[in-house]
Amino acid sequence: MSHYKLILGIVDHELGSKVLKCAKQAGATGGTIMLARRNVTNRFLCLLAFDYEEKEVVLMAVEEDKVDPIMEVLNKKFISKKSNSGIFMTINIEQFIRTKEDKIKQAKERVSSMYSAIFTIVNRGMGEDVIDAAKKGGARGGTIFNGRGSGVGESEMIFAMPIEPEKEIVLVLTHNDLVEKIINVINEGVGVQQPGNGIIFTLPVEQVYGILPEHI
């Protein structure tokens, strides 16, 4: 069985289809596009009430040997020299298909990474509160996107929690040394630790293109 990695891209609105098309030409078999909004830290834009930008999130599960060529193509085609024009990152997803014993072994042998992705799933309307709390913990911002069920009366499940239209998923990319502090502040500020109020999980990020270290 081939090993897979998740390529996660956050790009400007209406670029998601182009990203997916380009990735497929480079070897990807497909992907999923979701609408999102990116928190803006520019003070002038915040004063004008333009503190959120419409974004699209592209998710692609790709065979490990095809990841580097795809990332190189996406970086070359969609990342400009200006900061915050787009973000592409890879995440190891082997742990979702391994046995419990393999997960323990993987945790012990995991290669160190400079960055982590913090995912917080909360009720709709609480996403901005999560980002505000994350900023207090040292984060520079985050991306909010809506979870959608698979049909009427149905819902997707992530870690036994239903992800329905009334949920918001917040992604914060940060340095590893800030992860614990950010999670604690989110817990205190939003009350995610309360049963049914939300969940938080983190994943190690292996590669990051399109964002400067000082903007993380």
Phi, psi and omega per residue, in radians:
M1 nan 2.298 -3.123
S2 -1.210 2.589 3.041
H3 -1.528 2.432 -3.088
Y4 -2.084 2.670 2.998
K5 -2.242 2.686 3.115
L6 -1.673 2.168 2.978
I7 -1.713 2.105 -3.134
L8 -2.022 2.133 3.124
G9 -2.113 2.463 3.046
I10 -2.133 1.976 -3.041
V11 -2.300 3.005 3.124
D12 -1.083 2.705 -3.135
H13 -0.977 2.393 3.115
E14 1.360 0.087 3.067
L15 -1.679 -0.212 -3.074
G16 -0.987 -0.781 -3.131
S17 -1.111 -0.667 3.131
K18 -1.188 -0.682 3.099
V19 -1.086 -0.807 -3.121
L20 -1.109 -0.733 3.121
K21 -1.088 -0.773 3.138
C22 -1.117 -0.739 -3.138
A23 -1.133 -0.667 3.126
K24 -1.150 -0.646 3.092
Q25 -1.145 -0.466 -3.125
A26 -1.595 -0.040 3.061
G27 2.269 -0.160 3.109
A28 -1.256 2.625 -3.132
T29 -1.650 -0.256 -3.127
G30 2.853 -3.023 -3.132
G31 -3.104 -3.075 -3.129
T32 -2.248 2.414 3.132
I33 -2.026 2.299 3.111
M34 -2.262 2.518 3.062
L35 -1.315 2.545 -3.126
A36 -2.635 3.034 3.003
R37 -2.372 2.376 -3.061
R38 -1.766 2.248 3.090
N39 -1.215 2.357 -3.113
V40 -1.856 2.340 -3.113
T41 -1.756 -0.029 3.130
N42 -1.182 2.104 -3.062
R43 -1.101 -0.668 -3.118
F44 -1.118 -0.761 3.122
L45 -1.142 -0.624 3.115
C46 -1.115 -0.671 3.126
L47 -1.123 -0.524 3.124
L48 -1.552 0.109 3.136
A49 1.230 0.307 3.066
F50 -1.777 0.938 -3.056
D51 -1.614 0.141 3.047
Y52 -2.395 2.398 3.099
E53 -1.949 2.452 3.069
E54 -1.251 2.255 -3.117
K55 -2.309 2.913 3.004
E56 -2.187 2.402 3.113
V57 -1.838 2.221 3.140
V58 -1.963 2.163 3.129
L59 -2.008 2.233 3.137
M60 -2.420 2.178 3.012
A61 -1.578 2.076 -2.978
V62 -2.226 2.488 3.059
E63 -1.065 2.477 -2.974
E64 -0.968 -0.705 -3.076
D65 -1.284 -0.140 3.129
K66 -1.807 -0.104 -3.052
V67 -1.102 -0.915 -3.069
D68 -1.043 -0.828 3.103
P69 -1.043 -0.700 -3.141
I70 -1.162 -0.782 -3.141
M71 -1.091 -0.678 3.119
E72 -1.109 -0.731 3.132
V73 -1.156 -0.787 -3.132
L74 -1.121 -0.721 3.126
N75 -1.089 -0.757 -3.112
K76 -1.192 -0.655 -3.023
K77 -1.550 -0.570 -2.976
F78 -2.040 -0.180 -3.138
I79 -1.791 2.059 3.110
S80 -1.563 3.059 3.133
K81 -1.281 -0.284 3.110
K82 -1.374 2.551 3.136
S83 -1.283 2.728 3.061
N84 1.127 0.349 3.105
S85 -1.426 -0.317 3.125
G86 2.995 2.813 3.131
I87 -2.393 2.362 2.989
F88 -2.268 2.356 3.133
M89 -2.500 2.759 3.078
T90 -2.048 2.526 -3.122
I91 -2.355 2.347 3.118
N92 -1.256 2.140 -3.129
I93 -1.967 0.196 3.105
E94 -1.026 -0.585 -3.045
Q95 -1.121 -0.308 -3.130
F96 -1.417 -0.217 -3.082
I97 -2.105 0.072 -3.127
R98 -1.625 2.902 3.091
T99 -1.341 2.938 -3.138
K100 -1.038 -0.731 -3.136
E101 -1.097 -0.712 3.133
D102 -1.167 -0.621 3.120
K103 -1.092 -0.729 3.128
I104 -1.125 -0.740 3.135
K105 -1.130 -0.735 -3.126
Q106 -1.105 -0.695 -3.125
A107 -1.083 -0.621 -3.130
K108 -1.303 -0.530 -3.057
E109 -1.782 0.084 -3.045
R110 -1.045 2.306 3.111
V111 -1.283 2.350 -3.093
S112 -1.124 2.513 3.121
S113 -2.287 2.604 -3.119
M114 -1.320 -0.504 -3.016
Y115 -2.141 2.756 3.055
S116 -2.373 2.649 3.043
A117 -1.822 2.155 3.117
I118 -1.775 2.082 3.101
F119 -1.845 2.226 3.083
T120 -2.168 2.197 3.130
I121 -1.950 2.084 -3.068
V122 -2.388 3.044 3.084
N123 -1.163 2.612 -3.138
R124 -0.987 2.389 -3.124
G125 1.725 -0.233 -3.118
M126 -1.724 -0.092 -3.101
G127 -1.042 -0.734 3.131
E128 -1.156 -0.601 3.087
D129 -1.130 -0.642 3.104
V130 -1.104 -0.784 -3.133
I131 -1.146 -0.712 3.099
D132 -1.042 -0.732 3.132
A133 -1.178 -0.722 -3.138
A134 -1.073 -0.651 3.109
K135 -1.108 -0.668 3.108
K136 -1.122 -0.456 3.125
G137 -1.520 -0.057 3.092
G138 2.040 -0.100 3.109
A139 -1.245 2.682 3.141
R140 -1.655 -0.160 -3.133
G141 2.815 -2.902 -3.138
G142 -3.005 3.074 3.141
T143 -2.142 2.334 -3.138
I144 -1.954 2.276 3.002
F145 -2.445 2.691 -3.040
N146 -1.523 2.452 3.009
G147 -1.557 2.486 -3.133
R148 -2.247 2.445 3.074
G149 -1.291 2.978 -3.093
S150 -1.508 -0.086 3.121
G151 3.003 3.113 -3.122
V152 -1.117 2.205 3.130
G153 1.365 0.053 -3.132
E154 -2.064 2.802 3.095
S155 -2.643 2.577 3.037
E156 -1.347 2.644 -3.141
M157 -2.065 2.258 3.019
I158 -2.192 2.034 -3.105
F159 0.921 0.750 3.057
A160 1.204 0.234 3.086
M161 -1.961 2.225 -3.125
P162 -1.205 2.270 3.083
I163 -1.820 1.735 -3.050
E164 -2.035 3.056 -3.101
P165 -0.971 -0.428 -3.110
E166 -1.503 0.156 3.119
K167 -1.788 2.679 3.017
E168 -2.190 2.428 3.118
I169 -1.938 2.195 -3.105
V170 -1.947 2.214 3.094
L171 -1.922 2.175 3.077
V172 -2.159 2.161 3.081
L173 -1.745 2.208 -3.038
T174 -2.636 2.919 3.045
H175 -1.193 2.581 -3.113
N176 -1.007 -0.613 -3.067
D177 -1.249 -0.132 3.121
L178 -1.835 -0.142 -3.011
V179 -1.016 -0.912 -3.078
E180 -1.070 -0.723 -3.137
K181 -1.130 -0.769 -3.124
I182 -1.106 -0.768 3.137
I183 -1.079 -0.744 3.136
N184 -1.098 -0.725 -3.136
V185 -1.173 -0.692 3.093
I186 -1.091 -0.775 3.113
N187 -1.013 -0.779 -3.112
E188 -1.238 -0.671 -3.041
G189 -1.452 -0.534 -3.042
V190 -1.964 -0.317 3.125
G191 1.302 0.607 3.141
V192 -1.100 -0.445 -3.111
Q193 -1.207 -0.245 3.120
Q194 -1.277 2.397 -3.107
P195 -0.942 2.255 3.089
G196 1.370 0.013 -3.070
N197 -1.603 -0.236 3.140
G198 2.623 3.054 3.082
I199 -2.441 2.745 3.050
I200 -2.291 2.370 2.969
F201 -2.524 2.711 -3.113
T202 -2.118 2.653 3.079
L203 -2.356 2.462 3.099
P204 -1.257 2.415 3.114
V205 -1.780 2.224 -3.047
E206 -1.623 -0.665 -3.140
Q207 -2.362 2.526 3.094
V208 -2.387 2.191 3.037
Y209 -2.150 2.496 2.964
G210 1.682 0.131 3.100
I211 -2.536 2.377 -3.105
L212 -1.446 2.585 -3.107
P213 -0.927 -0.633 -3.102
E214 -1.272 -0.178 3.110
H215 -1.719 0.082 3.123
I216 -1.771 nan nan
